[in-house]
Amino acid sequence: MEDRKRITESFNIRKAVLNKEFVVESDSVRLSFYDNGDIDGDSISVFVNNQLVLPHQELAAKAFNVYLHLDSTREVNEISMFAENLGTIPPNTALMVLTDGKNRYEVFLSSSLTENATIRVRRKRLHRNSIK
């Protein structure tokens, strides 16, 4: 538990850098993280809406996945990549693939020991008069 607290405290001190905003059709998404470029020992933690959801993940050629149910009480859900280290080739970079069941989006993320890479996910609004 102490480890999670330390990661969260470090996360809160760093500047959030917004990379991109996505509008998705589903209330759930899959996030797949890959090392971007050379496999150099980059390690990250993943935060959703400023809450640690997955600590200590090493980036590799094979993705690790995060399955996320979007918080419907929020207009926007924020997903952040926290660099635990910089690997042997700074900064800490990843390719993140977001899939909402119908669409696939790719974004390149870069985080450092002073900045967190952040994306925003917004749920597409359904038009009531389009439902029959």
Stockholm file with secondary structure:
# STOCKHOLM 1.0

chainA/1-132         MEDRKRITESFNIRKAVLNKEFVVESDSVRLSFYDNGDIDGDSISVFVNNQLVLPHQELAAKAFNVYLHLDSTREVNEISMFAENLGTIPPNTALMVLTDGKNRYEVFLSSSLTENATIRVRRKRLHRNSIK
#=GR chainA/1-132 SS CHHHHHHHHHHHHSEEEEEEEEEESSSEEEEEEEECSSCCCCEEEEEETTEEEEEEEECCSSCEEEEEECCTTSSCEEEEEEESCCCSSSSEEEEEEEECSSCEEEEEEEECSSEEEEEEEEECCCCGGGCC
#=GC SS_cons         CHHHHHHHHHHHHSEEEEEEEEEESSSEEEEEEEECSSCCCCEEEEEETTEEEEEEEECCSSCEEEEEECCTTSSCEEEEEEESCCCSSSSEEEEEEEECSSCEEEEEEEECSSEEEEEEEEECCCCGGGCC
//
